Amino acid sequence: MSAVTSEDRGPISIIRINRPERLNAINKAVAVELQQAFQAFDRDDDKRVAILSGTGERAFTSGADVSDLPELWRAIPGVSFKTDKPIIAATSGWVIGGGIVMSMMCDLMVSTESTTFYYPEAKLGTTAGGISSLVARMPHKLAMEIMLLGSKVSAQRAYEVGFVNRVVPNGQHEI
């Protein structure tokens, strides 16, 4: 089974992390396969937009898989590949750690009502550099609450501050 799947819907590519049994944790294979899927999307002149999602409803991604640490930069839109085509993050369930970085680097974000953003690294007293861009994408004090205190933020709250473009019923984020 592939760690990342791609589904074509006309001019749309839906790229999904496919590890629902591990809450779509990003391991080495996922990072490499995401990078390859996005590069293939960018090369295809018939594709106009990509949707980045996760298989299942429990988690968009639980972040880096600590049992098989990836080169996480490979999975980050705008870092591991450049494209002029829009990328939409379609989140459901947990968006944890590096998943916040992945989703915030997309051009738009649609989240289900069950989406919760969480940065547990704050509670461990460690961080990775990518999360620092959060302060440019939401109000400073809320970004600090997430990055320094490990506060959980609902999709509705993220929408209210402009971090998420739309909140939709569960199961409707890829439509």
N, C-alpha and C positions, 0 to 999 in steps of 0.2 A: 504494500500500500504506500502510495506517495505521501510525503509529509506536507506537500502543498498541492492543491488541485487548481486547475483553471477551467472555467466554463465560459463558453462563448455564447452571447445572446446578441446576435447581429453585431453592431459596432461597439458593444460593451463586453469587456472581459471581467469576469468575477474570479478573483484570486482569493482562495481560502486556505488558511492554516488548517491542516487536517490531522490534528492530534487530540480529538475530544476527550479521550481517556486520560490525558494529561492536562486538561483544561487549555489545550492549544499552546502549551509551553514551547518557547522557541529554543530548539537545540541547534547543533551545528547543521544538520540536514535542512531544517526549516529555513535557517538564515540563508544558506546557499540557494535553496530552491526558490525562495521568495525573490532573491536578487535575479535569478535566471528568468522567472516568470515575468517580472516587471521589464526586464530587458527585451524579452520576446514580445510583450505587449507594445513596447515603444517602437520596435522595428516594424510592426504590422501596420501598414498604412490604412487598412480597413477598420482598425480599432480606434475609437474616439475617446473612450473613457474607461477607466478601470475602477472596480469596486474591490476594496480590501476587506475581507471578512474572516470569520472563523467558523469551523464546522460545529454545529450544535448550538444550543441556547445558553449553556452554563457560562461560557467565557469566550470573549473575542480572543484574548490570550492572557495567560497567567504570567507573562514575562519570560525572562531567561530561564531555561532549564538548568538548574544548578548541578545536576548530575551529568550534564553534557554541555558545558558552557559554550555558547556560540560566539562568533565575531558578530555581535549584535548590529554593528553599523551596516552590515550587508542587507538587513531587513528594513532599513529606514529610508522612506521615500525622500529623494533629493540629496541623500548622502551616498548611497551605494549605486545610484543611477540617476541620470538627469533625463527629464522628459518635459515637453511642452504641453502634453496632454493632461487633463485633470484626473486626479485620483481621489476617490471618495472612500473614507473609512466608514464601514457599516458595522457598528458595534452592538453586541448583545452580551448581557451578563457582565462578568468581571473584565476590567481593563486594568491590568496590573503592571507596575514597573515599566519596563521597556515598551510595553503595549501602549502606555500613555504617549511615549515619545513617537512610536510608529503612527498612532492615530493623529497626533497634533501636527505632524509633518505632512499630512494629506491636505488637499485643497479644501475639502468639505468634509463634514462628519454628520452622519445620521445615526442616532442611537435609539435602542429600544427603551421602553420604560424601565426594564430591569437592569439597565447598564449602571455599573458603579465603577468609578475611577478610584484607584488606590495605589499609593506609592509606599510599600512597606520598608523600603530601604531606609527611610527616615527613622524608623524605630530601631534599626540596626546601627545607626550612626555612620552609614556609608552612603555613597551616591555615585552615580555615573554622570559624566558631563552633559549628556544629551538632555536631561530633564531641566537644565538651567534655562532652556528656551521657553519653558512654560510661562515665565513671567512676561513674555511678549505676546502671549496668546490668551491670557485671562487677567483679571484684576490682580495686581501685585500681592495684596494681602491674602487672597484666596490661594494663589500659587504658593506663597510662603507656608500657608497652613498645610497644604498637601506635601510640599517638599521637606518641611522642618518638623511637622507634627505627625505626619502620616495619616491625616484626616481622610476619610472616605467622602467622595462627592457623588451625588446621584446625577443621573442624566438630566433630570429636571433642573437642578441647581446649575449644572454645566451649561444648559441651554439659556437659563436666565442671565448668565454673565457673558454669553456670546462665544463660549468654547465649542458648543455643539450647535449645528444649524437647525436640526429638526429632531424632535422626540416622537417616536412612532410606537404603535402597539407592538408587543412582543411578536416576533416572527415576521414583521413587515419591513425590516431594515434593508433588505436587498431589492425591494420592489421599486 
